[in-house]
Amino acid sequence: MVTLQLRQLTVPPGHRIILHNIAWQEFEEILTELGEHRASKLAYSQGNLEIRMPLPKHEVAKVIIGDLVKIILEELEIDCESFGSTTFKREDMDSGIEPDDSFYIQNHARMIGKEKIDLTIDPPPDLVIEIDVTSKTQLNAYLALAVPEIWRYANDKLQINIFENGKYIESEISPNFPKLPIKEIIPQFVEQSRTIGRSPTLRKFRQWLKKYDH
């Protein structure tokens, strides 16, 4: 049997590799070897490990959508704790995943000051964001962790998935922001940012939000 070191593998931007029959301890060792300061994203479920290397297009969309969410939270005076691309994992569920962005909203008070997350004790994030450019989001890992709400952005459209009765169903509204037309407005301002740039887009979004009757 041939054994390869992770440093021998190169994943070009926009590509992914999938490793099979990876034990939990091996997954933990891979996380340690790769470290926290890296560009690659990992998703682990039932022995299968996917390593993705995002494209610049992915990163730009991730940042702008995360910024839009933060503006909503600020303008509506909703408290939150943001955990970005933290690795959320549970050995007992044999699953782990790193979202593009994550927010504790309903459970924000429980997460203040947390430096490490233990999902056998702590709740999963209330909202995660995934940009499906390189590959589609692995919902199996999210199912195992019971994340309540996932935004999946792909092909200039936003899909909202909510966890209900042990599975994800598509929703027209965001349970975290039920009075806002999230599915329509987020892609609209992401598209606008490609034309006028990030900062002017965020200013226009803040202005729109202040005028919107919510």
N, C-alpha and C positions, 0 to 999 in steps of 0.2 A: 504494500500500500504506500502511495506517495503522500507525504505530508508537506503542506505548503505553509509558510508564514504569511500573515496578513500583509506584511510589508512587501511581499513579492507580487501582490495583486494591485493592479491599477484599474480604477473605474473611471473612464472618461466622462466629462460632463454630459448629462443627458442620457446616461446609461445606468444599468443596474446589473448586479449579479445575485443569484439565488443559491444559497447553500442548504443542502438537505441533511437530515439526520444530525442536527446540531443539538447536543444535550444542553440543559439549562446552565450547567456549570461552564460549558464552553462558551455559551452566549455571554455570561458574566465576564469571562476572561477576555473575550473579544472587546466588550465595552471598555474594560480596563486598558487593554493594549491600544485601542484607538484613541482613548482619552476624550475629554470633553471639548477641546478646541479643535474641531474638525469641520469640514464642509459636508461630509457624507451623512446620510440619514439611515437609520436602522429600523426594521420592523421584524419582530419575531413572533411566530405562532406555531405551536404544536411541532416544534423541531425544525421548522423552515425559517431561515434567516435571509432577509432581503437587504442588500446594501445598495443605496441609491446615491448618485452624485448629481445634484440639481444643476440645471442650466441657469444662466443669468435671468432669463425670462421668468423662471420659477421664483427666484429670490426677489425680484422687483415686485411681483404680484403679492408675495407673502408679506413684504414690508408694508405696502400700501394698504392692504386689507387689514393688517394688524393695527395700523395707524387710524384707519377709519373706525374700527371697533373702539379704540381708546378715546376717540373724540366723542363717540356716542355715550360711552360711560361717563366721561367728564361732563358733557352738556346736560345729561339727564341726572347727574349727581348720583350715579350708581357706583357703590364701592366695589372694588375688585382687587385681586392679586393676580399678576401676570407671571406665568412660569415659562413662557417661550417654548423652546424645543426640548424641554426636560424629558429625560427617559422615564416613562411611566411603565412599571412592570409589576407582575405578580407571579412568583414562582409556582404558587398553588394552582394558578390558571394557565401556566406554561405560555405566558404571553408578555410581550413588551413592545412598546412603540414610542417613536419620537415624532410628535406632531410638528407642523410648521409653526404653529403658535397655540397657546393655551391660556385659558382664563378661568379663575375661580370667581364666581359671581354670587350665586346663592350661598356658597360655602366659604366666602372670602375670609370671614372672621376666624375660621378654624385654621387658616393657612398663613396668617400674619407671622412673619419671622421664621417661617419654616426654611431650613436649608437642605433638608433631606426629606424625601417623601416615601412613606411606607403605605402602599395601597391596601394592606391588610388592616390598617388602622385609619388612614386618611381617606377622604372621599376622592373619586376621580375628578378631573377638571370639569366644570359645568359646560364649557364650550371649547372645542378645538377647531383649528382651521387647517385644512389640507389643500395644497395646490397640486392638482393632478396633471402635471406636464410630462414628467419622465415616466410615470407609471400610475396606475390607479391605486387609491388608498386601500390598504388591507383592512377591511372591516372586521375580519375575524378577531384580530387583536383588540379592537375597540369593543367588540361584543363581550369578550372575556372580561374586560375592565369595566364594562357598563358605563361608558361615557355618555352622558345624557343628550348632548347635541353636537353634531359635526357639520361644519360648513365645508363643502368640497367645490373648489373653483376649477373649472376646466372649460376650454373652448369658449371663453368669454361669458360663461354662464355660472351661476351659483346654485348649488343643490344643497338643501337643508335636510339632514337626516336626524331623526330623533329616536332615541331608544325607548321602545315600548313593547311590553310583554316578551322580553327576551330577544327581540330582533330590531333592526332599524327600518323605519318607514320614512318615505319622503314626505316632507311637510311644506306647505305654502307659506307658513309663518315661522318666525323664530320664537321659541318659548321664552328665551331670555329677553327679547325685544319685540313683544307681540303687537305693539302699536305702530311699528315701522315697516315699510315695504322693503324689507332687507333683500329679498331675491332680485328685485328690480334695481334698487338704488346702488348696491355695492358694485355690480358689474358696470353700471353706468359711470361711476366715478373712477373705477380702475381704467376704463377705456379713456376717459378724459385725461387721466394722468399721462397717458402715452403721447398726448398732443400738447398739453400745456405744462407738463412737469408735475413733480410731486408736491412741492410747497403750495403753488397756486391752487391745485386740486384740493388739498386739505383745507385751505382757507375757504374755498367755495362750498365745500361740504359742511363746514362748521356754520356758514351763513345759511345754507339750505336747512340744516337741522334746527336752527333757531327759529326759522319761519314756519317750519312744518308743524301742523296742528296735531300734536300727539298727546 
